[in-house]
Amino acid sequence: MIADLRKGTPMYRLIASVILMLIILQTDGCKSKDSPTSADNHSTPPVTEITEQERSDAFNGVEQMLSSVSSVSAEAGNQAIAAYLRTLPQIKSVGISDSTANVWALFKDNRVLIVANNRFPGGDTSLEMPKAQHRSIMDGQPPELPGAKQARLINAMGTGFVDPRPVLSGMLSSRGYAVTTAQGTVEDLMNVSGDGIFYIDTHGGKGINPLDTNKGGYSLWTATRRTSQLDSAYKEMFRLGELVYFTAKGDRARAV
């Protein structure tokens, strides 16, 4: 996984929802581009099984599209990605979320794909907290600070993005927090508990609820790369909409 990220390959990540770990916000009744059109809406969508090859072909095509639109605006890129997805027989519904600048698609077996074309690698990957700002943040004792002294810092982004965890860890440790860092895999997030502070830096995007396509959902990508074995292992979570597929850019090599 690390080697692929360093080569700049867009990665397909398994995304956990609020049902699993309180990180997807369900929204009802949206009629904008963020939700399917009325013609596509059905509360109990039918399921048609697709093969591993059909799913892999779709992923490979989207990966190529995501790379090819890096020189155009996010809006134009999303339109091109959505148009491509609509040509695939294994996809039954496609939409664009204007508010989060991402594309979503629903496979015929009711598994959701999010394509985030809204946050790009590149630029300075170092991070320092100015001393004056450090003092203004940490010297006071606001009453709303959490009582639990366990802090969890997760960064699921690729090597082309700033990792803020070293700075945050130092700030929190100096105030007595026991800091845990993690990559943000599905398993990491399934085992979150007891945190006074929970921080995650990752891609996000809006899609739909596969159990009721009149409803939407917000997804965050994880550090778990999609495999056919995990597809089988997490089959029930996919069925319930607790996991979706997600692709985005994770390394500066893809930046234009």
C-alpha positions in Angstrom: 0.0 0.0 0.0 2.7 2.5 0.9 4.6 1.7 -2.3 1.6 2.3 -4.4 0.8 5.6 -2.7 4.3 6.8 -3.4 3.9 6.1 -7.0 0.8 8.3 -7.0 -1.7 5.6 -7.9 -5.2 6.5 -6.9 -6.3 4.1 -4.2 -9.7 2.5 -3.6 -10.5 2.7 0.0 -13.1 1.1 2.1 -15.2 3.8 3.9 -17.1 3.2 7.1 -20.3 5.0 7.9 -22.1 6.4 10.9 -23.7 3.0 11.6 -20.2 1.7 12.3 -18.3 4.6 13.8 -20.3 7.8 13.7 -18.6 9.3 10.8 -21.3 9.5 8.1 -24.1 12.0 8.3 -27.3 10.7 6.9 -29.5 13.3 5.1 -33.1 12.8 4.0 -35.0 13.9 1.0 -32.4 15.9 -1.0 -33.6 16.7 -4.5 -30.4 18.5 -5.8 -27.5 17.0 -7.7 -26.3 15.6 -4.4 -29.1 12.9 -4.6 -30.4 10.7 -7.4 -33.0 12.1 -9.8 -36.6 11.3 -9.0 -36.5 8.7 -11.8 -33.7 6.9 -10.1 -35.2 6.9 -6.6 -36.5 3.8 -5.0 -36.6 2.9 -1.4 -35.7 -0.8 -1.8 -33.5 -0.9 -4.9 -33.2 -4.3 -6.7 -29.9 -6.1 -6.5 -28.1 -7.6 -9.6 -24.9 -9.4 -8.8 -21.8 -8.4 -10.8 -18.5 -10.2 -11.2 -15.1 -9.3 -9.7 -13.9 -8.6 -13.2 -16.7 -6.2 -13.9 -16.0 -4.3 -10.7 -12.3 -4.2 -11.3 -12.9 -2.9 -14.9 -15.0 -0.1 -13.5 -12.3 0.8 -10.9 -9.5 0.8 -13.5 -11.5 3.0 -15.8 -12.3 5.5 -13.1 -8.7 5.6 -12.0 -7.7 6.5 -15.5 -10.4 9.2 -15.7 -9.3 10.7 -12.4 -5.8 11.0 -13.7 -6.8 12.4 -17.1 -8.9 15.3 -15.6 -6.2 16.6 -13.3 -5.5 19.6 -15.6 -9.1 20.9 -15.7 -11.4 22.4 -13.1 -13.0 20.1 -10.5 -16.4 20.9 -12.0 -15.3 19.9 -15.5 -13.5 16.8 -14.2 -16.5 15.6 -12.3 -18.7 16.0 -15.3 -16.3 13.9 -17.3 -16.1 11.2 -14.6 -19.8 11.1 -14.2 -20.3 10.8 -18.0 -17.9 7.9 -18.1 -19.6 6.1 -15.2 -23.0 6.4 -17.0 -21.6 4.3 -19.9 -20.8 1.3 -17.7 -23.4 -1.5 -17.7 -22.4 -2.5 -14.1 -23.4 1.0 -12.8 -27.1 1.8 -12.4 -27.1 5.3 -11.0 -24.7 8.2 -11.0 -24.7 11.7 -9.5 -22.5 14.7 -8.6 -22.4 16.4 -5.2 -22.0 20.1 -5.8 -21.5 20.8 -2.2 -18.5 18.5 -1.8 -17.3 18.4 -5.5 -17.3 14.6 -5.8 -19.0 12.0 -8.0 -20.9 9.1 -6.6 -22.1 5.9 -8.4 -24.3 2.9 -7.4 -23.3 -0.5 -8.7 -26.1 -2.9 -9.8 -25.4 -4.9 -6.6 -26.1 -1.7 -4.6 -22.5 -1.0 -3.5 -21.6 2.7 -3.6 -18.5 4.2 -5.1 -17.3 7.8 -4.2 -14.9 9.5 -6.5 -13.4 12.5 -4.8 -12.0 15.1 -7.1 -11.9 17.8 -4.5 -8.6 17.8 -2.7 -5.3 17.5 -4.5 -1.7 16.7 -3.4 1.2 19.1 -3.8 2.7 22.1 -2.1 4.7 22.1 1.2 4.3 18.9 3.2 5.9 20.4 6.4 3.9 21.9 9.2 4.9 24.1 12.1 2.7 25.7 14.6 3.8 29.3 15.2 4.9 29.9 18.8 2.5 32.8 19.3 -0.4 30.7 18.1 0.7 27.8 20.1 0.6 29.9 23.3 -2.8 31.4 22.4 -4.3 27.9 21.9 -2.7 26.0 24.7 -2.1 28.4 27.6 -5.7 28.8 28.5 -7.9 26.2 30.2 -11.3 26.4 28.4 -14.0 24.6 30.4 -15.2 22.7 27.3 -12.0 20.6 26.9 -12.8 16.9 27.2 -12.1 15.2 30.5 -10.8 11.9 29.1 -7.0 12.1 28.6 -6.8 9.8 25.6 -6.3 11.4 22.2 -6.4 9.6 18.9 -4.8 11.2 15.8 -5.5 9.6 12.4 -4.1 10.6 9.0 -5.3 8.6 6.1 -4.0 10.9 3.4 -1.1 10.1 1.1 2.5 11.3 1.1 1.6 14.4 -1.0 -0.3 16.0 1.9 0.8 17.7 5.2 0.7 15.3 8.1 -0.4 17.5 11.1 -0.1 14.8 13.7 3.5 15.5 14.9 2.5 19.1 15.8 -0.8 18.1 17.3 0.8 15.3 19.3 3.3 17.6 20.8 0.6 20.1 21.8 -1.6 17.5 23.4 1.2 15.6 25.1 2.4 18.8 26.8 -1.1 19.0 28.3 -1.1 15.5 29.7 -2.9 13.6 26.9 -1.9 10.1 26.1 -1.6 10.3 22.3 -2.2 7.4 19.9 -1.6 7.7 16.2 -3.1 5.5 13.5 -3.3 5.1 9.8 -7.1 5.0 9.8 -7.8 1.5 8.5 -11.3 0.0 8.7 -10.1 -2.1 11.7 -8.5 1.0 13.4 -11.9 2.8 13.2 -13.9 -0.3 14.4 -11.8 -0.3 17.5 -12.1 3.4 18.5 -13.2 3.8 22.1 -12.5 5.9 25.2 -11.1 9.0 23.3 -11.3 12.4 24.8 -10.0 13.8 21.5 -10.5 12.1 18.1 -8.9 13.7 15.0 -8.9 12.4 11.5 -7.5 13.9 8.3 -8.8 12.2 5.2 -10.8 12.6 2.0 -14.5 13.0 2.2 -17.5 13.0 -0.2 -21.3 12.7 -0.4 -23.2 9.8 -1.9 -26.4 7.9 -1.3 -27.7 5.3 1.1 -27.8 1.9 -0.8 -30.7 0.7 1.3 -32.8 3.8 0.5 -31.7 5.9 -2.4 -33.9 8.8 -1.3 -31.4 9.3 1.5 -27.8 10.6 1.2 -24.7 10.0 3.3 -21.2 11.5 3.9 -18.3 9.2 3.6 -14.7 9.3 4.7 -12.0 7.2 3.1 -9.8 4.9 5.2 -6.3 3.5 4.8 -7.7 0.1 3.9 -7.1 -0.8 0.2 -9.9 -2.6 -1.6 -9.3 -6.3 -2.4 -11.6 -9.1 -3.6 -10.9 -10.9 -0.3 -12.0 -7.9 1.8 -15.1 -7.5 -0.5 -16.1 -11.0 0.7 -15.1 -10.4 4.3 -17.1 -7.2 4.6 -20.0 -8.3 2.5 -22.6 -7.7 5.1 -21.3 -4.2 5.9 -21.5 -3.3 2.2 -25.1 -4.6 2.1 -26.0 -2.4 5.1 -24.2 0.7 3.6 -21.6 0.7 6.4 -18.8 0.5 3.8 -18.5 2.0 0.4 -15.8 2.2 -2.2 -13.8 5.5 -2.4 -11.1 6.7 -4.7 -9.1 9.9 -4.6 -5.6 11.2 -5.1 -3.1 10.5 -2.3 0.4 11.6 -3.5 2.1 14.7 -4.9 3.2 12.8 -8.0 -0.4 13.1 -9.3 -0.6 16.9 -8.7 -0.6 19.1 -11.8 
